Amino acid sequence: MARVLIQVPASARRGEVIELRASIAHVMETGYRAGADGQAVARDIIRRFTCRYAGEVVFAAELHPAIAANPYLAFHAVATESGTLEFEWQGDNGFAQVERRELQVT
């Protein structure tokens, strides 16, 4: 499992716009670089990020080899109800990771 940093407010008022931030430790190897032996280093990137709020997709991104290592994403959502925020990363070589955080809406 990769190390992730996720910032979600503990609570929000109904209708409030909240900022969500997510970062994951990942080398994001492009596949274009040569290794010490002169051979191309195999590509290993995160290809897709999705955030679901109460089961509905609120943000999704397709990532490409030009993205930096340890990708950081920040985006906004409207707090509508208490529920779970699910952050999902999918990548090369079968990489997949899901993290969940709770949001309390008053």
N, C-alpha and C positions, 0 to 999 in steps of 0.2 A: 504494500500500500504506500502510496505517495503521501507526503506531508501536505496538508491543506490548511489554509487560513481563510476563514469565512467570517465576515462581519455582518450581522443581522441585528436590528434593534430587538431588545427583549420584548417590548410592547409598542403598540402604536394605536392611534385613534382611528376609528372607522373613516375611510375616505382619505386618510393621510398618505402622501407620497413618501415612500421610504427608499433609502439607498441601500443596495445590497452589493457587497464586495466579495470576490472570491479569487484566491490565488492557489496554485498547485505547484509543488516542486517537481519539475520535469525537465530533462535536458533538451528536449525538442531538437534532436539531431536531424538535419535536413536531408541527408543522403547525398549531398553534393561534395562533402569534404573528404579528403583522403586521410587515411590513418597513417600510423608510423610505418606500416609495411607498404605504403603506396596504393593500397586498395581502397575503394570507396567505403566509408563507414555506412552501415545499413541505416536507412531512414527509420526514425522512431519519433513520431510526433503525436500530439493529441489532435485529433481531427474534428471533434465535435464537443461542444459544451451545451448543456440544456439545464434550465432552471424551471421547476414546476412549483406552483403555489396552489395548495389544496387540489392537487391533481391536474391543474391546467398549466400549459406552457406559458410562461410570462417573458422568457428570454431564451434565445438560442443563437449560437454562433458556430460557423464553420471556420476552422483554423487551418492554416496552410504553412508550408515549410519556412516562410519568411518571418513567422512570429518568433518572438524572443523566447529564450528559456524561461521557465517558471512563469507561465502566462498569468496575467492579472486582468480581471474583468470587473468593471463597476457598471451598474445599471439601476434603474428605478422601477418600482412597482407600486400599485395602489393597494393599501391595506383594506381588504374587504371583510375578512372574517378570520377568526383564530384558526390556525392550521399549521401544517408542515410545509416547509420549504425544502425541496429536494434538489440538490446540485449534482449533476452527472457529467462526468468526463469520459469520452471514448477515444481510443487511439489505436495506433499500429500495434502489431504483435499481440493482439488480444487484450490490450490495456483497457480496463474499465474500472471506474471508481464512483461510488455514490456516497454522498454525505447528506445528512438531514439536520435541520434546525427548526425549532418551534417558534412561532410568532403568536403572541397574545394580542388580540384586538379588542379594545374596549369601546 
